[in-house]
């Protein structure tokens, strides 16, 4: 990571500074996006930028940059290594508030930060063996559809999963599956791919939407509907997905095997479709 973008300037990461009175630092008052880059091309950029706009609108902020300005920054930060998979992180906060008042400050200027880094190589063992998950109560706030920087609830749940020897927590609220601490979940039941419907209780995942698109395009039965805890715990297959993880099979849940305890047939099909999609971007 040679340089980053901060408030109109490119600079080395170690020189990037924000005010301690920035509302993102004081209140977590901001939103963010993470965008994969495959073969030098930004993965579903339009969908990520639409979600950014939706998040900003939900916290009553305007997008501080035009689409072409965002794309110019992204390409500048990722252009040095176009043949290596990367991740772009962008964050917009409400800016500096010298009064540290919970009310929105008048006339504040947004803080805009962007960085890119080389993605961790895909671990082939995950597709062969899967990962472990645990079921935890979703105790976060009621606006999980906003990709907000205030992620303490997610952090605590993810740490609890790791403390239990698992890769991810799959969350339950009022007896229904919502999402993972940093992923969207799917289950396979009787050959059908199921995922919870979009709502204020879960983030509308860009990778989630692509999985559904790929499945429907290949005539794989799928639906967005409520999933009960019992359906989760008796599923034939469980997957999790995100921009940084792609699609991963969960082969153990709360210490018990999912299905046969190995990645299932439908996971292998969807993973192949996903990798083919990535290759088409190069």
C-alpha positions, 0 to 999 in steps of 0.5 A, a space after each residue: 500500500 504505497 499511497 492513499 487518498 484523503 480529502 482531495 490529496 494522495 499521500 503515503 499511508 503513514 502521513 495520512 491524518 484526521 482530526 481527533 474531532 472527526 465525527 467518524 472517530 468520535 461517534 462512528 458517524 460515517 459509512 464505508 464500502 469494500 470493493 474487490 478488484 479482479 484483473 484490474 477491474 472493479 467488481 460490480 462498481 455500480 452496485 457498490 456505489 449505489 449501496 454507498 449512496 443508499 447508506 449516505 442517504 440513510 444517515 442524511 448525507 450527500 455523496 461528496 464526490 461524483 461517480 467519475 471522481 470516485 472511479 478516478 481515485 480507485 484506478 489511481 490507487 490500484 493501477 500499479 498492480 493491475 494483475 493482482 487481486 486487490 481490495 479497495 476500502 472507502 470511508 465517508 464521515 460527517 467530518 470535524 465537529 469542534 463541539 462534539 455535539 450529538 446533533 449534526 454540525 452545520 456546514 461541516 465538510 465530509 472526510 473522505 478516505 480511500 485505500 487499496 491493498 493486495 487481497 489475501 490469496 484464496 485458500 484452496 483448502 476452504 473450498 475442499 474442507 469448508 469453515 466452522 460456524 457458530 450460531 449467536 444471537 443478533 444483538 446489534 441495532 435495527 439499521 443493519 442495512 446501513 454499511 456504517 463504520 460503527 461496527 462494534 456489535 459486529 466486532 464483538 460477535 466475530 470475536 466471540 465466534 473466533 473464541 469458540 474456534 469458528 470462522 464466522 457467527 451466523 446470527 439469529 434474531 427472534 428465531 430467524 436468521 439475519 446475517 453473519 457478523 461480516 457475511 451474508 448466509 445461504 442454506 441449501 434445503 432439498 436442493 433449493 438455495 435460500 437466503 434471508 430477504 433484504 430488510 433493515 436487519 441485514 446488509 444488502 450484500 453485493 456478492 450475495 446478489 451476484 450469487 443469486 444472479 448466477 444461480 438463477 442464470 444456471 436454473 438452480 432453484 433459489 429464493 429469498 425468504 425467512 429462514 428459521 433456526 431449525 432450518 439452519 441447523 438441519 440444512 444440507 449445506 450452508 454458505 457464507 459470502 462477502 466481498 473479501 471472502 467470495 463464497 465459502 462453505 460452512 461444514 461445521 456448525 456449533 461443532 456438528 457437521 453440516 450435511 456430510 461435513 464436507 462442501 456440497 455439490 451445489 457449493 461446488 457448482 456456485 463456486 465454479 460459476 463465481 470463479 468463471 465470473 471473476 475470470 470474465 472480468 480480466 
